[in-house]
Amino acid sequence: MKKTPESLEKAILASRGGAVRLARLRWAEETLYWRGMLNREDLTARFGIGRAQAAADLKYLLEQVVSARQVTYDRAAAWRCYRAAPRFTPKLVKPELARWLRLQSGGAGLERPGLDGVGRVERAVEPLVARGVLSGLRKQRSVRIRYQAMTSLEESERVVSFHAVYDNGEQVVARGWCHLKQTYRNFALSRIWEAELLPDAPWRDAADDADWRNLMTLILAPHPDLSDGQRCITEKEWGMVDGRRELTLRAAFVYSFCKKYFLLPEFQSLPATLRPVVLLAQQPES
């Protein structure tokens, strides 16, 4: 008899350490879905459990939760692992890319290169698009995408070598070398219609991406038109000291941060109550 997600969850919760184990199995399923691979060491690093418990979790996942046709064991990989089939579908969790990225940056031992965050109406991201981009990043292969930029009237086809995926506080963004524009660019995943992995196309890494590598310090202050009360609460909200707050982030994040908080020049005409913080200066970290 085929088990439903509800019956699976009920059975796991009834077992020893049920709630904690359910959290581990949900994370394992979602990691298989987004990253396409999972091994015992991933579980031990993420949750601080022993190898025996990690092996038991994987055994339960493979025997009781997922279909044998949807996951295969790769003995040829440098790190032996389980790999998800293209049509793998989690049963214990509804995959959400933004949440999964936040979990990676917060988990011991799973801060993967290329996964980062600055952070929410969630922007809709097509799962097959996200998996295609993540697969290209992981395998270091270029990806052909159909992309609709808001600065263009029509969509365009591009080949991109993605080297990072991050949450900018409003949406999930992939960054990489655009072979069409010959520059590093940010691509909102919600604006990609299709993503196709190109096995033989050239791939360019992040070595020359100065905006990704370099840090910028933004110096923020309360808007001068705020009342005394408004200024005091703004300083409190933003954790300012002596009316100033210094915030350091990747240069690649500066534009989206300034856009989110109305710090760009085009927002200067907005009233102070809508943009209570102003940008005094920005300077590169030495």
Order of alpha helices (4+ residues) and beta strands (2+ residues): alpha-alpha-beta-alpha-alpha-beta-beta-alpha-beta-alpha-beta-beta-beta-beta-beta-alpha-beta-alpha-beta-alpha-beta
